[in-house]
Amino acid sequence: MVHQRCCIPCCRNDSRTCEKAISFHGIPKDPVMRKKWLHKIDFTEDRLKKHTKVCSLHFSPDDFEPYELRRRMLRKGIVPTRFLKDEDGLHNLRPMRRRRK
């Protein structure tokens, strides 16, 4: 599996160190949704890479389809809304670390 990291500044969640309950979601290819996502996460098209991801902590629980299999899917038309910036414009999300056994 490819190592994944959340692109939201100061969000340190990545697939090697965060809890397995955290999922990572790519930027939509649909031009309208892509523009909405880029605006919400304060990104520009030129900063995007092929594997740019946003972690599931930036979405509310209701943003996801009910799932029974392994993969968590976002509902259609959803954009990231949680933990993007605080009042000062600074990001303040701490990583969810895996618990040691």
Stockholm file with secondary structure:
# STOCKHOLM 1.0

chainA/1-101         MVHQRCCIPCCRNDSRTCEKAISFHGIPKDPVMRKKWLHKIDFTEDRLKKHTKVCSLHFSPDDFEPYELRRRMLRKGIVPTRFLKDEDGLHNLRPMRRRRK
#=GR chainA/1-101 SS CCCCBBCSTTCCCBTTTBCTTCCEEECCSSHHHHHHHHHHTTCCGGGCCTTCEEEGGGSCGGGBCCCSSSCCCBCTTCCCCSSSCCTTSCCCCCCCBCCCC
#=GC SS_cons         CCCCBBCSTTCCCBTTTBCTTCCEEECCSSHHHHHHHHHHTTCCGGGCCTTCEEEGGGSCGGGBCCCSSSCCCBCTTCCCCSSSCCTTSCCCCCCCBCCCC
//
